[in-house]
Amino acid sequence: MKLGIVIALTTAVMLMGLNIYADACRWDVAVNYWADGCSGVSDLWFTNDCHKHDICYACGARFGISRLECDNRWNENMKRSCKRSGGLFCSLIRATYYRTVRNHMEGSYRYTPAVFCDQDWVWDCAY
């Protein structure tokens, strides 16, 4: 019985650590610079995914991350968000967002990184 409790607590602590790492971005700082969620369309399940994508577009070139890599990472992040809470409808919205951005938003990717891209918080938000 005691061993089971120890294993459960150890697993919980490990999972909490993974969650902290996954959410290491300082959204309070990111939204002051560049991130605006899903740019005027409903964020639904994707607010933080869209924030990360915004920062990736602003600073990706600083880290050698291409527009395609930003978009593909964003798509994967949205897929994970849908698995957690959205189901089929979420997946359809995700696919629509992704196709729209790939087809129409090339001009939004900054090939010259924004001035804030050297700040410590950026990497956790960009990728």
N, C-alpha and C positions, 0 to 999 in steps of 0.2 A: 504494500500500500504506500509506504513512504517513498519507495523508488518511483512509483507512478507519479506521485506529486512532484518529486524533484525533476523528473523528465518533463512533465507538463509545464512547470515554471521555467525550466531552461529553454524549452521551445518557445514559450511566450516572450521571454526576454530577447531571444534571437530574432523573432519576427518583429518585435518592436524596433529593434535596431535596424532591420531592413527597411521598415517603414520610415524611420527617421532619415535614413540615407536617401530613400527615394524622394522624400519631400524636402531635401536640403535647400532648395531654392528659397530665397527670402522674397516672397511675393509682395510684401509691403514695400520693398525697395524697387522691385522689378516694375510694378505698375506705375511708379513715379517716373520712370524713364521711358518705357517703350511699350510694354505689354498692355493690351486693351481687351483681353479675352478673345472672343471669336469675331471681332471687328463689326459689331452691329447686328449680327444674326444671333439667334438664340444659342446661348452657351450650353444649355441642357446639361449634359454630363461632362462637358469638355473644357470647363473654364481654365483649369491649370494646364491642361494639354495645349490649349491655344496660347496661354501666356508663354509657355516654354517655346512654342513655335515662333511667337513674335520675337523673343529674345534671340533665338537661333537665326532668324532672318536679319536681325540687327547686328549680330556679332559673329555669326558663323564663319565669315571670311577670316576673322581674327584667329580662329582656331583651325583653319583648314577644312571647315565643314561646308560642303556644297549645298546649294539650294535643294537638290534632289535628296541629299542625306537629311536635311532639316525636314523636308516633307515626309520622307519615309519614316523617320523617327516619330514624327507627329502622328502619322497613321497608326503606327504600332502602339503608341501611347493611348490613342483613342480606342483601339481594339481592346486594350486592357480595361479601359474605363467601361466599355460596353459589356465586357464579360462580368465585371463587378456588379453592374446595376441596370443596364439598359436593354438587353435582349435584342430581338430582331429589329425593332423600330430604330433603336440606337445604331445598329450596324448599317441600316439604310441611310440614316442621316450622316454617319461617319463617311461612308463611301461617296455621298454627294459632296460633302465638304472637301474631301480630298481631291476629287476630280475637278471641282471648281477652282481650287487653289492651284493645282498643277496646270490647268488650262489658262488661267487668267491673271495670276498674281506674280508673274516673273519680275515685274518692275518693282515689287516691294522688297525683294532680297537686296541687301546692301553689300555691294562688292567692296566698298570702302566702309570698314566697320564704324559704327557710331562711337562718339567720343567716350562713352562710359564703359566700353568693352574691356578695358584693362582692370576694372574693379574686381575685387575678390569674389563677390557674390555671383558674377556673371556665368561662370562655367556651370555651376549647379542649375542654373536656369536655362542655359542654352542647349544643353544636351542631356 
